[in-house]
Amino acid sequence: MRSFLVYVLLVLAVTAPQIRAQSAPAPQKTTVAEEPLTNNAVIEMVAAKLPEEVIITRIQISKTNFDFSTPALVELNKSGVSPNVVKVMMFVQSAPPPQSTDAPATPAEIISVASATPVKSLSEALASAKTLCVSLVSGSPVLKGVISEKLAKWGKLTIVSSPDDVDLILKVTQTSEWSLAASTASQATVLLVDRRSGTELWSKTKGGVMTMSGRSIASVAQALAKEFIKFYESGSKVQGREAEADPPAPRPSKNN
């Protein structure tokens, strides 16, 4: 009898930790929402010596909570934040949020978007694109008008007004205006995004030089359109070289 009790106690000692482990509730994962970009975050990027274009792009794609009080502007200036970056901060935060009249997406729609096949490469995104929407994030409407007109004349992509059902979106942001008193020239940045995957494909900033042409935001828009055409055509050439590198399909034998 005593040996039987000893055996039972040994079994309980071995199996009890396993039973407790199986019955313990699984730890719940918590998700932390991305915090809005602040003055301190911009100052940190400048201190890390990130390129100005990278900082501007980061501001454009982020939620923001900037402080433009006089002490805050003085602190930005002392920290080496350029006037162009400060103006982008002001433009982005002052831009009104997009108004949407669409009904909330159903679970089926959310699943459909989430399961979409991402673009595998830059060349693939450019080769498959047929439509482009020029979207003005902030700044003069002249930017959108001139860029859209020049790209429409170029003719490689169909320019449409709505970004809801296009292949590519070209986001345009004016980052500075011409001012003799402030010694600033017209400047703008474009950001090309693949709508299907949300992938950022390319970014370019033009202007910012105190010349006669720097007074006109239209000349900046024309320069950005030329840069986009150059980028697109170079990407298409890469796609063409990839196609040429593929081995030819075997021809059927005449003896068959």
CORQUI-V478976 format. One record per residue. BURIAL is I if it has 9 or more other ideal C-beta (glycine too) atoms within 8 Angstrom, else O. Layout:
# CORQUI-V478976
((BURIAL) (BURIAL))
This chain:
# CORQUI-V478976
((O) (O) (O) (O) (O) (O) (O) (O) (O) (O) (O) (O) (O) (O) (O) (O) (O) (O) (O) (O) (O) (O) (O) (O) (O) (O) (O) (O) (O) (O) (O) (O) (O) (O) (O) (O) (I) (I) (I) (O) (O) (I) (I) (O) (I) (I) (O) (O) (O) (O) (O) (I) (I) (I) (I) (I) (I) (I) (I) (I) (O) (I) (O) (I) (O) (I) (O) (O) (O) (O) (O) (I) (I) (O) (I) (I) (O) (O) (I) (O) (I) (O) (O) (I) (I) (I) (I) (I) (I) (I) (I) (I) (I) (O) (O) (O) (O) (O) (O) (O) (O) (O) (O) (O) (O) (O) (O) (O) (O) (I) (O) (O) (O) (O) (O) (O) (O) (O) (I) (O) (O) (I) (I) (I) (I) (I) (O) (O) (I) (O) (I) (I) (I) (I) (I) (I) (I) (I) (I) (O) (O) (I) (I) (I) (I) (I) (I) (I) (O) (I) (I) (O) (O) (I) (O) (O) (I) (O) (I) (O) (O) (O) (O) (O) (O) (I) (I) (I) (I) (I) (I) (I) (I) (I) (I) (I) (O) (I) (O) (O) (O) (O) (O) (I) (I) (I) (I) (I) (I) (I) (I) (I) (I) (I) (I) (O) (I) (O) (I) (I) (I) (I) (I) (I) (I) (I) (I) (I) (O) (O) (O) (O) (O) (I) (O) (I) (I) (O) (I) (I) (I) (I) (I) (I) (I) (I) (I) (I) (I) (O) (I) (I) (I) (O) (I) (I) (O) (I) (I) (O) (O) (I) (O) (O) (O) (O) (O) (O) (O) (O) (O) (O) (O) (O) (O) (O))
